[in-house]
Structure formats: C-alpha cells, structure tokens
Amino acid sequence: MRLFPRLRFRNKLNLGMSAILIVMALLLLPMVGYMSANSLVEESKMRGSSLAASLAVRAVDPILARDFLRLKNMVDEQSRVEDVLYAFVQDRNGHVMAHTFQRRFPVDLLTANGVGEDDVLHIQLLADGSRRMYDFAAPVQVSDGKLGVVRIGLSTARINRAVQHQITLMAGLFAGALIIATSIGTYFARRVTARLGLLRAHAEEMLTGNLSIQSSPAGGVHCWERQNCQLTECPAHGETRRRCWYIAGTMCPDCDNESNFQCRLQSCRVCSVYRQNAGDEIQDLAETFDVMAVSLKTHINELRSADRNLRDQQRLMRTILDMTPDRVSLLDSTMRYQACNKSFADSVGVSVAEVIGKTDFDLFYESEAEERHMAARDILQSGRRIDTQIQVKGEGSQSWFHVVCVPVLDADGKIDGLLRTDRDISDIKGYENQLIQAQKMESLGLLAGGVAHEINTPLGIILGYSQLLQEDVDEGSQIHDDLVIIEKQAKVCKKIVADLLGFSRQTDSAKREMCFNNSVLEAVSLVRHTFKLDKVDIITQMDDRYPVIYGDPEKLKQVWINLLTNARDSMGGNGGTILIRTKLDTPAGIVSVWVADCGVGIPKDKLKNIFDPFYSTKAVGQGTGLGLSVSFGIIEDHDGEIMATSPLPEDFGFPYTVDACGPGTVFEINLPLDHQTVDGSSEV
C-alpha cells in the first residue's frame, strides 16, 4: 500500500515533464516549419529568378535574329530543369515566340504576370486547381530598349515536400528528446521518489511511535572521530544519529555556539567534517527528521518520566489522604468541592467522585451545612484561618471534631479556595473526661483515706463496746437484739472503711515467682464451702502445664476472690455454676484465666463503667463498688489486662447444670509470663 503514493508521485513527475516537452514541441514545430518554409521559398525564388534572368540574357540574340528554332531549344532546355513547369518567350508586343507547352497554350497565362514599367524581374504566385507555382517574368533588354519578356513557372511541390520533411524530422527529434528526457526523468524521479518514499515511511513510523528509526544515511565521519576529540563532556561526542551542526552547545573551538542555527551553519561550511558529510536537500531533510525524532524521543521520555513521577506522587498523596482518618476537603472560591479524601466521602455517605462539584447543602443537613457555609465564606472574605473544636450531634450519639480551615492562594496571592480538615477527637475528649474523673477520684481517694482513718478508731470502739454489752444482757431481750444489729452494722462500716483504705493506699507489691494455677486454686478452696451453702458449684479447668508467673500472690488472690464473689452475687441466691479456666499461651508469652457465671449478666451500656470506683450494679447496701476497681488496679500493676463480656459467648463451652440460668458474664484476665526489672532487663 505504501508503494502507491510513491508511484503516483513518480507518474505525476513524468507526466509533468512530458507535458512540458509536448507543449514546447507544439509551440516550436509551427515556428520551425514556418521559418523553414520561408527559407525554402526564398531559396526557390532566388533560383527561379536566376533561371529567368539567365534565359533573358541568352534570348537576346535569337530574338534579334528571329531564330525561333534556337529560341525553342532554349525554352525546352529550361523545362528539363527540376521543378520548372513551363517556360516561354514573348516579344515586345506580347506575342509568344516559343514555349514548352505540349498542347494548347493557356492564353490566361499571358496576363497573369508581366514586367512592370520599371522593367525589373517580377514574381507572381499562381494557382492552377490544386497546384501552386511561382511565375517569374524577366525582361529581355538591349541598349535600344526592351525586346520582350521571358516567363518561367516554378512548382512549389518541392518546397512543400522539403518543409514537410523538415517538420517530420523536427517532430522525430522532439519525440526522441521526449523519450530520452522521460527516461532520464523517470530514472531521477525513481531515485528522488525512493528517497522521499523512505522519508515518508520513516514519518509514518514516527507517527506510530517508533522514534528510534534513522532516516539519514548511516555511517560517515563524525567530528569527534575526525578531530580525534577527547572532550567526552561535549554533547556531540559519541553521537552517531545527529550531525554536530544540529547539536547546540558543542565545545568545538571552530563553532560559534552563541549565534543562531543559520550563523552556526555558515561557520560550519568551512569545516572538513561538514564538507565531507553534508548532502543534498533530501539528505538535509532526512537529517532534520532524525534530529526531530531524537528531540521528540528525549522530550517524550522526559514527559513520561515526569508523568510517572506525577502519578506516583498523586498515588502517594491519595494513599496518604485515604489512609488518614481526618476528613480532608478542598473547596473553590464558589464553595464547591474540588477534592476530598475517602474519610470525608464516607462521612457523607457518597463516593469521592460524587463529592466533586457539590456544595455543603448537597451533602449535609441544613443546620450543619449553613454553619460550614458561613465559616467558609468568612475565610474567603477575611483570609483568616479557623482552628477550633466543634460538637456534632448525630442520631443517638455526639462527636467532637478539631477543625482547621485555611485559605488556598493562587500564583498571584489571591484566595482561590480553602482547605478544611476535620479530625475526630471524640476519644481524646473521652480521655480528657476520664482524666478529669480520675483526678476527681484521686482527690476523693485521698479524702476517703483520711476520713476512713479518722472513722476507724471510733468505729472500733463502737464495735468493741457493742460486743461487751452483749455479754451483760440476756440473749433474746430487746437490748441484746439491738446490740447485735449495732455490731452487724459496725462490721459493715468497718468493711467499707477497709475497702476505702485499700483503695486509697499506694502500697508496693511483694512480687515473687509463683504458680499461677495454685494461686487460683487457693482462692477457690477458701470460698468453695461458703458458696456450696448458697447452692453455687465451682468447676475448674486448669492448664496442666502449671504456668509460673512473677506476681504478688496475696493481691492476685484478692482479685480471684472478688471475681468469684461477684459471680455468686450475680445469681441472686438461686444457685448456679461458676467456671474457672486457665490457659498458657507460650508463643504470645501470656497466661489467661476466665471466670464465667450463669447469673443475670451486665447490661451493655454499663459494661464500660464497671471498673469505675464506687460504681456497682448490685442493690443498695449489698456492695461498695470498690471490688472491681481495686482488682483493675492490681492487674494493671502486674502489667496485665482485665475485660468483661456479657452475655456469655455461645462458643465458650459453659457447663450449665441448673435449669434457671441467666445470660451470664465472663471476666478474662491476661498476665505476662515475664516482667520488667528496674534496669529494664527482662526476667522470667
């Protein structure tokens, strides 16, 4: 398919050259024919004039002597000359004295031509049907005057044949020249079109993206080879596809790199490298194609590299924005969203692409949209940034956000939009509230410790005297019963004071290596008999590997007893089962214990508060709310964690032994197998 345009161009070139030659032939042939005909006519006229003048001179004597025979011989002699049609002689009176006609003499010929008054030769073109002839009338003169007239008729057929022959010859010459010129033109056209076709093919390859193809002839002598140049930092050094005069910044001392390309090219014309490698216009065009291809390839590679870098940067930026939990959004000067991250799009319930072009009123409720719109308008007008905290109320919940909104400036320093970041600080607010509550509880603990210390002495006196008074009165009396009540309530107060003192004191733990299972079993053995009276069974599932930990046995025993007591109390006196399970996880480096019951369970909205001091789910008068708080502190002191789940998970495997069972609760405690010493090293 690529050959067809080349053939069309070659045919057009040949047709153009042929047309030029044909037009030249059509213009020149009539001119040459006309000039040749005129030349032959003039020659024929001169020949006829010579014949007529010669016959007139020779006819003087025969006319004077009236020698008609001699005169007849003279005219017959003329008729034998080529192209002479007739000849005759007239006397001074116009009578024909001799002629060459075989038949009757044409009398009309007598008046067709004649000698004028000036007695000079006269030539007249005559026509006889299809024949044309020149009639020559020459006077026969002597010193006494004119004796007569000699007439000779010369045919134009030879002239016409000569002209036709010459025209035919010229046409043949023109045809031969046309064939030769067409052949030569075809040869050169093939060479030109072949090179142009190669350029066209290379141009098509360049259009398809192949910029490594070379259009100019390969090889040749390069400047760095000819000059034996060692300047490796020169941009032309080692270059094989581009000539040095097409490269800017060459370090050759003979080059003028400060001038433009044409001036540099003029300075290169005296260079031996240029004279040896420079070619014709087509080679210059091919070399220009190569330079353009190299430049395009370089620019395309740079653009591709820049595009890859830009895509990588965009991908990195998009990843960073999408991974951050902050809600990032960008608005233009018309307060329409131009960009956002995934967190912002998820918060409004649409995709990132759907956010683009929308306003606050399209994405938020009217009150929140109005607030955001007014804040954005103030920033666009004033240029001041916003750094504040806002509270957003939702359905059944409320969240706190740290809002930072700054103006975005264009290249001229004008405000072109604004960038807003909303960071969810609800957890931080919760931690702040917990810290405030912890500070309050710390103050309350110090106050409770002081109060308990002051109350403990008079409380002991009340308890002691109530016991002594019971010995002085009879059992069964009203006074004895009242003293028993006083003793019982004094013991309750003493228990509360003891818990307050335990909660408020910061005593050091007596930690040592201990068997984890033995600690749990000791606590179980202490309460098993008492729990049996309340119809509560304790089932133990101990890990038979007997894990060893580093801890305070007495404090941990207090934790187990508190958990067992809470499990029993959750059954409300109806009896039930308590399951204690231990497990050693050596790869994780922890030992775990689960204390599960089948009691009434803990509501989900209260699970997060069960470890707070003085918080209790029991009835009034049945607990102080300090047991789980103290247990939480002990486990935290052992670098462990304690958590509660209610109701019991279905896959926990709890052995239900009674019909009346509640949803139940399970406490999970994880303690590390190793511990940190004072110097930071680890011991087991």
C-alpha positions in Angstrom: 0.0 0.0 0.0 2.9 2.4 0.6 4.1 2.0 -3.0 1.0 3.5 -4.5 1.6 7.1 -3.3 5.2 6.8 -4.5 4.1 5.6 -7.9 1.6 8.4 -8.2 4.2 10.9 -7.4 6.6 9.4 -9.9 3.9 9.3 -12.6 2.9 12.9 -11.9 6.5 13.9 -12.2 6.9 12.0 -15.5 3.6 13.4 -16.8 4.7 16.9 -15.9 8.0 16.6 -17.7 6.3 15.0 -20.8 3.6 17.7 -20.8 6.4 20.4 -20.7 8.2 18.8 -23.7 4.9 18.3 -25.6 3.9 21.9 -25.1 7.4 23.0 -26.2 7.1 20.8 -29.3 3.6 22.2 -30.1 5.0 25.7 -29.8 8.3 25.2 -31.6 7.2 22.9 -34.5 4.9 25.5 -36.2 7.6 28.2 -35.7 10.3 26.0 -37.1 8.0 24.9 -40.0 7.2 28.4 -40.8 10.8 29.5 -40.7 11.9 26.5 -42.8 9.1 27.2 -45.4 10.1 30.8 -45.7 13.7 29.9 -46.1 12.9 27.3 -48.9 10.5 29.8 -50.6 13.1 32.4 -50.7 15.7 29.9 -52.0 13.2 28.8 -54.7 12.5 32.4 -55.6 16.2 33.1 -55.9 16.6 30.0 -58.1 13.7 30.9 -60.3 14.9 34.5 -60.6 18.3 33.2 -61.7 16.8 30.9 -64.3 14.6 33.7 -65.7 17.4 36.2 -65.8 19.8 33.7 -67.4 17.2 32.9 -70.1 16.5 36.5 -70.7 20.2 37.2 -71.3 20.6 34.3 -73.7 17.4 35.1 -75.6 18.7 38.5 -76.9 20.5 37.1 -79.9 17.8 34.6 -81.1 15.1 37.3 -80.7 17.2 39.9 -82.7 17.9 37.2 -85.3 14.4 35.8 -85.3 15.9 32.4 -84.8 12.8 30.6 -83.5 14.4 27.2 -83.5 17.2 28.3 -81.3 14.8 30.1 -79.0 12.7 26.9 -78.9 15.7 24.9 -77.8 16.5 27.4 -75.1 13.0 27.1 -73.5 12.9 23.3 -73.9 16.2 23.3 -72.1 14.6 25.2 -69.2 11.7 22.8 -69.0 14.1 19.9 -68.2 15.2 21.7 -65.1 13.7 20.3 -61.8 10.5 21.9 -60.7 10.2 24.1 -63.8 6.6 23.6 -65.1 6.8 25.8 -68.2 8.9 28.4 -70.0 8.0 30.8 -72.9 9.3 34.0 -74.5 7.2 36.9 -75.7 8.2 39.7 -78.0 7.8 43.4 -77.1 4.2 43.2 -78.5 3.3 40.3 -76.2 3.3 37.6 -78.9 4.6 34.2 -77.8 7.7 33.4 -79.8 8.5 30.0 -78.2 7.0 27.9 -75.3 7.2 24.4 -73.7 3.5 23.5 -73.6 2.8 20.3 -75.5 -0.8 21.2 -76.1 -2.7 24.4 -76.4 -1.0 27.4 -74.9 -3.0 28.8 -71.9 -3.9 32.3 -73.0 -4.8 33.2 -69.4 -1.2 32.9 -68.5 -0.2 35.9 -70.7 -1.9 38.4 -68.5 -1.3 36.5 -65.2 2.1 38.2 -64.8 4.2 40.7 -66.6 7.1 43.1 -66.3 6.2 46.4 -64.8 7.1 49.9 -66.0 10.3 49.7 -64.1 11.5 46.8 -66.3 12.6 44.6 -63.4 12.0 41.0 -62.6 8.5 40.3 -61.3 7.4 37.2 -59.4 3.8 36.2 -59.1 2.2 33.2 -57.2 -0.3 31.5 -59.4 -2.8 28.6 -58.8 -3.9 26.0 -61.2 -6.5 23.9 -59.4 -4.7 22.1 -56.7 -1.2 23.1 -57.9 0.6 26.2 -56.9 3.5 27.8 -58.7 5.7 30.9 -58.8 5.7 32.7 -62.2 8.9 34.7 -62.9 8.7 37.4 -65.6 12.2 38.7 -66.6 12.6 41.5 -69.3 14.8 40.8 -72.4 16.7 44.1 -72.8 19.3 45.6 -75.1 20.7 49.1 -75.2 17.9 50.2 -77.5 15.2 49.0 -75.1 13.1 46.1 -74.2 12.9 43.3 -76.8 10.4 41.1 -74.9 9.7 39.1 -71.7 10.9 35.7 -70.5 8.4 33.7 -68.4 9.3 30.7 -66.3 6.9 28.8 -64.0 8.4 27.1 -60.9 6.4 24.5 -58.9 6.0 24.8 -55.1 5.6 21.0 -54.6 9.3 20.5 -53.8 9.2 23.3 -51.3 6.2 21.7 -49.6 7.9 18.4 -49.5 11.0 19.9 -48.1 9.0 21.7 -45.4 7.1 18.6 -44.6 10.3 16.5 -44.4 11.9 19.1 -42.1 8.8 19.2 -39.9 8.7 15.4 -39.7 12.4 15.4 -38.9 11.9 18.0 -36.1 8.9 16.1 -34.8 11.1 12.9 -34.7 13.8 14.8 -32.9 11.3 16.2 -30.4 9.9 12.7 -29.9 13.3 11.3 -29.3 14.2 14.1 -27.0 10.9 13.4 -25.2 11.6 9.7 -24.8 15.2 10.4 -23.6 14.0 13.1 -21.2 11.2 10.9 -19.9 13.7 8.1 -19.4 16.2 10.3 -17.6 13.4 11.9 -15.7 12.0 8.5 -14.7 15.4 7.4 -13.5 16.0 10.5 -11.4 12.3 10.5 -10.3 12.8 7.0 -9.1 15.8 8.0 -7.1 14.1 11.0 -5.7 10.8 9.3 -5.0 12.6 6.3 -3.5 14.3 8.6 -1.0 11.2 10.6 -0.5 9.3 7.4 0.0 11.8 6.3 2.6 11.3 9.6 4.4 7.5 9.1 4.2 7.8 5.6 5.6 10.0 6.9 8.4 7.5 9.6 9.0 4.7 7.0 9.3 6.9 5.0 11.7 7.4 8.1 13.8 3.6 8.7 13.8 3.2 5.1 15.2 5.6 5.9 18.0 8.8 4.4 16.6 11.3 7.2 17.1 14.4 5.0 17.0 14.4 4.7 13.2 17.1 6.6 11.3 16.2 8.4 8.0 19.6 9.8 7.0 22.3 7.6 5.6 24.2 5.7 8.2 27.9 6.0 8.7 30.1 8.9 7.6 32.8 10.6 9.6 31.9 12.2 12.9 33.5 15.3 14.2 34.8 13.6 17.3 36.4 10.9 15.1 37.9 13.3 12.6 39.2 15.7 15.1 40.4 13.0 17.5 38.4 14.8 20.2 38.8 13.8 23.8 36.1 16.1 25.2 33.7 13.5 26.5 31.6 16.1 28.1 30.8 17.7 24.7 27.2 16.9 23.7 28.3 15.9 20.2 30.9 13.4 21.5 29.8 9.8 20.8 26.7 11.0 19.0 26.0 8.9 15.8 22.5 9.8 14.9 22.9 13.6 14.7 25.5 15.7 13.0 27.4 18.1 15.1 25.9 21.2 13.4 22.5 20.2 14.6 23.6 20.0 18.3 23.6 23.0 20.5 26.4 23.6 23.0 29.2 21.8 21.2 32.6 22.5 22.5 34.5 22.6 19.2 36.6 25.8 19.1 35.7 26.4 15.4 32.0 26.5 16.2 30.1 29.7 17.1 27.6 28.4 19.7 26.4 31.9 20.6 24.8 32.5 17.3 21.6 31.1 15.8 21.5 27.9 13.7 22.0 29.7 10.4 25.0 31.6 11.6 26.5 28.5 13.1 25.8 26.7 9.8 27.8 29.3 7.9 30.7 28.8 10.2 30.5 25.0 9.6 30.7 25.4 5.8 34.5 25.7 6.0 34.8 22.6 8.3 36.1 19.5 6.6 33.6 17.3 8.5 30.7 19.3 7.2 32.1 19.3 3.6 32.5 15.5 3.7 29.2 14.7 5.3 26.8 17.4 4.0 24.5 16.2 1.3 21.7 17.4 -0.9 18.4 18.9 0.2 16.8 15.5 0.7 19.7 14.3 3.0 19.3 17.6 4.9 15.6 16.8 5.3 16.4 13.3 6.4 18.9 14.5 8.9 16.4 17.1 10.1 13.9 14.2 10.6 16.4 12.3 12.7 17.1 15.4 14.8 13.4 15.9 15.3 12.9 12.2 16.1 15.7 12.3 18.7 14.4 15.5 20.2 10.9 14.1 20.3 12.1 10.9 21.9 14.0 12.8 24.5 11.1 15.1 25.3 8.6 12.2 25.3 10.9 10.2 27.7 11.1 13.3 29.9 7.3 13.7 29.8 6.8 10.1 30.5 9.2 10.2 33.4 7.5 13.4 34.7 4.1 11.7 34.2 5.3 8.6 36.2 6.6 10.8 38.9 3.4 12.8 39.0 1.3 9.7 39.0 3.5 8.2 41.8 3.1 11.5 43.8 -0.6 11.5 43.1 -0.9 7.9 44.2 1.2 8.5 47.3 -0.8 11.6 48.1 -4.1 9.8 47.5 -2.9 6.9 49.7 -1.8 9.3 52.4 -5.1 11.2 52.3 -7.2 8.0 52.1 -5.3 6.4 55.0 -5.6 9.3 57.3 -8.7 9.2 59.5 -9.0 13.0 59.2 -11.7 14.3 56.9 -9.9 16.4 54.3 -11.8 18.5 51.7 -10.9 21.2 49.2 -13.3 23.9 48.1 -13.0 26.5 45.3 -13.9 30.2 45.5 -17.6 29.4 44.7 -17.6 27.0 47.7 -18.0 23.9 45.6 -15.9 20.8 46.5 -13.0 20.2 44.2 -11.3 17.2 46.0 -11.7 15.2 49.2 -10.3 12.0 50.7 -12.1 8.7 51.4 -12.7 9.5 55.0 -14.7 12.7 54.1 -16.6 10.8 51.4 -17.5 8.0 53.8 -18.7 10.5 56.4 -21.3 12.0 53.9 -22.2 8.6 52.5 -21.2 9.1 48.9 -18.1 8.2 46.8 -15.2 10.5 46.2 -16.2 11.2 42.6 -19.7 12.1 43.6 -18.5 14.8 46.0 -16.8 16.8 43.3 -18.8 19.8 42.2 -21.3 19.6 45.1 -21.9 22.2 47.9 -22.4 21.8 51.6 -26.1 21.9 51.2 -25.9 18.9 48.9 -24.0 16.8 51.4 -25.1 17.9 55.0 -28.2 18.6 56.9 -29.4 22.2 56.6 -28.2 23.4 60.0 -24.7 21.9 59.7 -24.4 22.9 56.0 -25.4 26.5 57.0 -22.7 26.5 59.7 -20.0 25.2 57.3 -21.1 27.6 54.6 -20.9 30.7 56.8 -17.4 29.6 58.1 -16.1 29.1 54.6 -17.5 32.5 53.4 -15.8 34.3 56.4 -12.4 32.7 55.4 -12.8 33.6 51.7 -13.6 37.2 52.7 -11.1 37.7 55.5 -8.3 35.3 54.7 -8.0 34.3 58.4 -7.7 30.6 59.3 -10.0 28.8 61.6 -8.7 26.5 64.3 -11.5 25.4 66.7 -13.3 22.4 68.2 -17.0 21.7 67.3 -19.5 19.2 68.6 -21.6 17.4 66.0 -24.7 15.6 67.3 -26.0 12.6 65.4 -28.7 10.1 65.9 -28.2 8.9 69.5 -24.6 10.0 69.6 -22.4 13.0 69.6 -18.9 13.5 68.3 -16.2 16.1 68.8 -14.0 17.4 65.9 -10.9 19.6 65.7 -11.5 21.8 62.7 -8.6 23.5 60.8 -9.7 25.5 57.8 -7.1 27.6 55.9 -7.3 29.7 52.7 -5.6 28.5 49.5 -3.8 31.1 47.5 -3.1 31.2 43.7 0.1 32.3 41.9 -1.0 36.0 42.3 -1.6 35.7 46.1 -5.4 35.8 45.8 -7.6 33.5 47.7 -8.6 30.7 45.3 -10.3 28.3 47.7 -9.9 26.8 51.1 -8.7 23.6 52.6 -10.6 22.1 55.6 -9.5 19.2 57.9 -11.9 17.7 60.4 -10.2 15.5 63.0 -12.3 13.2 65.2 -11.3 13.9 68.8 -14.1 12.1 70.5 -11.7 9.6 72.0 -9.4 12.4 73.2 -12.4 14.1 74.7 -13.3 10.8 76.4 -9.8 10.5 77.7 -10.0 14.1 79.0 -13.2 13.3 80.8 -11.6 10.1 82.2 -8.6 12.1 83.3 -10.7 14.6 85.0 -12.7 11.8 86.6 -9.5 10.1 87.6 -8.3 13.3 89.2 -11.5 13.7 91.0 -11.3 10.1 92.1 -7.7 10.6 93.2 -8.8 13.5 95.3 -11.8 11.5 96.5 -9.5 8.6 97.4 -7.2 10.8 99.4 -10.2 12.3 101.1 -11.7 8.9 101.7 -8.4 7.6 103.1 -8.2 10.5 105.5 -11.9 10.1 106.5 -11.6 6.3 106.9 -8.5 6.7 109.1 -10.3 9.1 111.3 -13.5 7.0 111.4 -11.7 3.7 112.0 -10.9 4.4 115.7 -14.3 5.4 116.9 -15.8 2.7 114.8 -13.6 0.1 116.6 -14.7 1.5 119.9 -18.4 1.2 118.9 -17.9 -2.4 117.7 -16.0 -3.4 120.9 -18.5 -1.8 123.3 -21.4 -3.4 121.4 -19.8 -6.8 121.9 -19.1 -6.2 125.6 -22.6 -5.0 126.2 -24.0 -8.2 124.6 -22.3 -10.2 127.4 -24.0 -8.1 130.1 -27.6 -8.5 128.8 -29.7 -11.6 128.4 -30.0 -13.2 125.0 -33.4 -12.8 123.4 -34.0 -9.5 125.0 -34.7 -6.4 123.0 -31.5 -4.8 124.1 -29.5 -7.8 123.1 -31.1 -7.8 119.7 -30.4 -4.1 119.3 -26.8 -4.7 120.2 -26.5 -7.4 117.6 -27.8 -5.1 115.0 -25.3 -2.4 116.1 -22.5 -5.0 115.9 -23.5 -6.1 112.4 -23.8 -2.6 111.0 -20.5 -1.7 112.7 -18.8 -4.6 110.9 -20.4 -3.4 107.6 -18.9 0.1 108.3 -15.6 -1.5 109.1 -15.6 -3.4 105.8 -16.4 -0.2 103.9 -13.6 1.7 105.8 -11.2 -1.2 105.0 -12.1 -1.0 101.3 -11.6 2.7 101.4 -8.2 2.4 103.0 -7.2 -0.3 100.4 -8.4 1.9 97.6 -6.6 5.0 98.8 -3.3 3.4 99.8 -0.5 3.1 97.3 1.5 0.2 98.7 4.3 -1.7 97.0 3.6 -5.2 95.8 5.5 -8.1 97.3 6.1 -9.8 93.9 7.9 -13.1 93.5 7.8 -16.2 91.3 4.6 -18.1 91.9 2.5 -20.8 90.4 -0.5 -19.3 88.7 -2.7 -22.3 89.0 -2.0 -22.7 92.7 -3.0 -19.0 93.3 -6.4 -19.6 91.6 -7.0 -22.9 93.4 -6.2 -21.4 96.8 -8.9 -18.7 96.3 -11.3 -21.4 95.2 -10.7 -23.5 98.2 -11.3 -20.5 100.5 -14.8 -19.8 99.1 -15.9 -23.3 97.9 -17.6 -24.3 101.2 -19.4 -21.0 101.7 -20.5 -21.0 98.0 -21.8 -24.6 98.5 -24.2 -23.4 101.1 -25.6 -20.9 98.5 -26.0 -23.8 96.0 -23.2 -22.5 93.8 -20.8 -25.0 92.3 -17.3 -24.1 91.2 -15.8 -26.0 88.2 -12.1 -25.6 87.5 -10.4 -26.3 84.1 -6.7 -25.8 84.8 -3.9 -25.9 82.3 -1.9 -29.0 83.2 1.4 -27.2 82.3 1.3 -25.2 85.6 2.5 -21.8 84.3 4.8 -19.8 86.6 4.5 -16.0 86.7 6.1 -13.2 88.6 3.4 -11.6 90.9 2.0 -10.8 94.3 0.1 -14.0 95.5 -2.0 -12.2 98.1 -3.1 -9.4 95.8 -3.9 -11.8 93.0 -5.8 -14.0 95.4 -7.8 -10.9 96.4 -8.7 -10.4 92.7 -9.8 -14.1 92.3 -12.0 -13.8 95.4 -13.5 -10.5 94.2 -14.4 -12.1 90.9 -15.8 -15.2 92.5 -17.9 -13.2 95.0 -19.3 -11.0 92.2 -20.2 -14.2 90.2 -22.0 -15.7 93.2 -23.9 -12.4 93.9 -25.0 -12.2 90.3 -27.1 -15.4 90.7 -29.3 -13.7 93.3 -29.4 -16.7 95.7 -30.9 -19.1 93.2 -27.7 -21.2 92.9 -25.8 -21.9 89.7 -22.4 -22.7 88.4 -19.1 -20.8 88.2 -16.4 -21.9 85.7 -12.7 -21.1 86.2 -10.5 -21.9 83.2 -6.7 -21.2 82.8 -4.6 -21.5 79.7 -0.9 -21.0 78.9 0.0 -19.3 75.6 3.8 -19.7 75.3 4.2 -18.1 71.8 2.3 -15.0 73.0 4.1 -15.0 76.4 0.9 -14.7 78.4 -1.3 -16.8 80.8 -5.0 -16.3 80.9 -7.8 -17.0 83.3 -11.6 -16.9 82.6 -14.2 -16.6 85.4 -17.6 -17.3 84.0 -21.0 -17.4 85.7 -24.6 -18.0 84.7 -26.0 -15.0 86.5 -28.2 -12.1 85.4 -25.4 -10.6 83.3 -24.4 -7.0 82.9 -26.2 -4.6 80.5 -24.1 -3.4 77.6 -24.5 0.3 78.5 -23.0 -0.5 81.9 -20.1 -2.7 80.9 -17.8 0.3 80.3 -18.4 1.6 83.8 -18.0 -1.5 86.0 -14.3 -0.8 86.8 -15.0 2.8 87.9 -14.7 3.4 91.7 -17.9 3.3 93.7 -19.9 2.0 90.7 -21.9 -1.1 91.3 -24.8 -3.0 89.6 -25.8 -4.5 93.0 -28.7 -3.4 95.1 -28.2 -0.6 97.7 -26.4 -2.0 100.8 -25.0 -5.1 99.0 -21.7 -3.6 97.8 -19.4 -0.7 98.0 -18.4 -0.5 94.2 -14.7 -0.8 95.0 -14.0 -4.5 94.4 -13.6 -4.4 90.6 -11.9 -1.0 90.8 -9.3 -2.5 93.2 -9.0 -5.6 91.1 -8.4 -3.5 88.0 -5.6 -1.6 89.8 -3.9 -4.9 90.9 -4.0 -6.4 87.4 -2.7 -3.2 85.9 0.1 -3.2 88.5 1.0 -6.7 87.1 1.2 -5.3 83.5 -1.9 -7.3 82.6 -5.4 -6.6 81.3 -8.9 -7.4 82.5 -12.0 -7.3 80.5 -15.7 -8.4 80.8 -18.1 -9.9 78.3 -21.8 -10.2 78.8 -23.7 -12.3 77.8 -21.6 -15.4 77.6 -20.3 -16.2 74.0 -22.0 -19.2 72.5 -18.8 -21.0 71.8 -17.4 -20.5 75.3 -18.4 -24.1 76.4 -20.1 -23.2 79.7 -21.4 -26.4 81.5 -24.9 -25.4 82.5 -26.0 -27.6 85.5 -29.3 -25.9 86.5 -32.4 -25.0 84.6 -32.8 -21.4 85.7 -29.7 -19.6 84.2 -29.3 -16.1 83.0 -27.2 -14.7 80.2 -24.1 -14.8 82.3 -20.9 -12.9 82.4 -17.3 -13.9 81.8 -14.2 -12.0 83.1 -11.0 -12.5 81.2 -7.6 -11.7 82.7 -4.3 -11.9 80.8 -1.0 -11.7 82.6 2.5 -11.7 81.1 4.9 -14.6 81.8 7.9 -12.3 82.1 8.4 -8.9 83.9 10.5 -5.8 83.7 13.1 -5.2 86.4 14.3 -1.8 87.5 17.2 -1.6 84.9 14.8 -2.5 82.1 16.1 -6.1 81.6 13.5 -9.0 81.4 13.3 -11.8 83.9 11.1 -15.0 83.9 
